[in-house]
């Protein structure tokens, strides 16, 4: 939902005072579960809201060759909530937003980011500080794999690592797509 009038909470307006409006609809639909999500022009914000109630660490969108893909990164404890029973939450979010949605745990995303950096020397050259942090990231991932406790600070380090690699990867794709467009336009 969205509001056309400034200062109106669209979700609150649909739910009503103490949930009266939404409860009436739920009752009419024989207790069907209803989620109301506020629409946002920014696909990152919109996709984050569509994955709720799971807390999202990062959303990385990529539009190439007409395909719209969003990689959603969540912490380990939010993964099953984000995906839902038999993938239902992920499917509904994809249908609602119109994006193909890949949901990954933070540790899985960090492992994938390491592989990207090792395979793509051009990407690694653009992120020398990030490449230097790979041993620290691998150490954290090893701790997690061995079921040893990982501190909140270490999760923050993983999140920052994934964020830098994903953002630079997206920027490289966008720059390449722009260069192709300019080549054909000019």
Long-range contacts (C-beta under 8 A, 24 or more apart in sequence): 1-36, 1-37, 1-38, 1-39, 2-38, 2-39, 2-40, 10-38, 10-39, 11-36, 11-37, 11-38, 37-96, 43-68, 43-70, 43-97, 43-99, 44-70, 46-97, 47-72, 47-93, 47-97, 47-99, 47-101, 48-72, 50-92, 50-93, 50-96, 50-97, 51-82, 51-89, 51-90, 51-93, 51-101, 51-103, 53-81, 54-78, 54-81, 54-82, 54-89, 56-82, 57-106, 57-159, 57-162, 58-109, 58-159, 58-162, 58-163, 58-166, 60-166, 60-167, 60-169, 60-170, 61-99, 61-170, 62-170, 62-173, 64-173, 64-177, 67-100, 68-98, 68-99, 68-100, 69-99, 69-100, 69-101, 69-102, 70-97, 70-99, 70-100, 70-101, 70-102, 71-102, 71-104, 71-109, 71-166, 72-101, 72-102, 72-103, 72-104, 73-104, 73-105, 73-106, 73-109, 73-159, 73-162, 73-166, 74-103, 74-104, 74-105, 74-106, 75-105, 75-106, 75-155, 76-105, 76-106, 76-107, 76-144, 79-103, 79-105, 106-155, 106-158, 106-159, 106-162, 107-141, 107-144, 107-158, 109-162, 109-166, 110-137, 110-140, 110-141, 110-158, 110-161, 110-162, 111-141, 113-137, 113-161, 113-162, 113-165, 113-166, 114-138, 116-165, 116-169, 117-165, 122-172, 123-165, 123-168, 123-169, 123-172, 126-168, 126-172, 127-164, 127-165, 127-168, 130-161, 130-164, 130-165, 133-157, 133-161, 137-161
